[in-house]
């Protein structure tokens, strides 16, 4: 598992983020405080406090390089 910090501070960023990660067959979790939600759930993302950085847990080891390229616009 790999953890990175991302910022999703606009509606357009949330939409494009979900579109980008649904292309991958791995599990992604967003962690904000004590809340853990599926990162592919657009409704779940909007339930978080998007004004702060969010931890993204990527549950894979092999495809990490390709995923990191897709996540570049959101990384902090």
CORVENSUL-V591859 format. One record per pair of residues at least 12 apart in sequence whose C-alpha atoms are under 8 Angstrom apart, sorted by the first residue. I is the first residue (numbers start at 0). J is the second residue. D is the distance in Angstrom with one decimal. If there is no record, write none. Layout:
# CORVENSUL-V591859
I&J&D / I&J&D
This chain:
# CORVENSUL-V591859
0&56&6.6 / 0&57&5.5 / 0&58&4.6 / 0&59&5.5 / 0&60&6.4 / 1&56&5.7 / 1&57&5.1 / 1&58&6.7 / 1&59&7.3 / 1&60&7.6 / 2&54&6.5 / 2&55&5.5 / 2&56&4.5 / 2&57&6.2 / 3&54&5.7 / 3&55&5.3 / 3&56&6.8 / 3&74&7.3 / 4&52&6.2 / 4&53&5.6 / 4&54&4.5 / 4&55&6.0 / 4&74&6.0 / 4&75&5.9 / 5&52&5.6 / 5&53&5.4 / 5&54&6.3 / 5&55&6.8 / 5&73&5.1 / 5&74&4.4 / 5&75&5.4 / 6&49&7.4 / 6&51&7.1 / 6&52&5.0 / 6&53&6.3 / 6&73&5.5 / 6&74&6.5 / 6&75&6.5 / 7&49&5.9 / 7&50&7.8 / 7&52&7.6 / 7&53&7.9 / 7&73&6.7 / 8&49&5.5 / 8&50&5.8 / 8&51&8.0 / 9&49&8.0 / 12&73&7.8 / 13&41&7.3 / 13&44&7.6 / 14&41&7.2 / 16&70&7.7 / 16&73&7.6 / 17&38&7.1 / 17&39&5.4 / 17&40&7.4 / 17&41&6.6 / 19&69&6.5 / 19&70&7.8 / 20&39&6.9 / 20&66&7.8 / 20&69&7.6 / 21&39&6.2 / 23&66&7.8 / 25&57&7.5 / 25&58&6.3 / 25&59&6.5 / 26&57&6.4 / 26&58&5.4 / 26&59&7.7 / 27&39&7.1 / 27&55&6.8 / 27&56&5.6 / 27&57&4.9 / 27&58&6.2 / 28&55&5.7 / 28&56&5.0 / 28&57&6.8 / 29&44&7.8 / 29&53&6.6 / 29&54&5.7 / 29&55&4.7 / 29&56&6.3 / 30&53&6.1 / 30&54&5.1 / 30&55&6.4 / 30&56&7.6 / 31&47&6.9 / 31&48&7.6 / 31&53&5.5 / 31&54&6.6 / 34&47&8.0 / 38&55&7.8 / 52&75&7.8
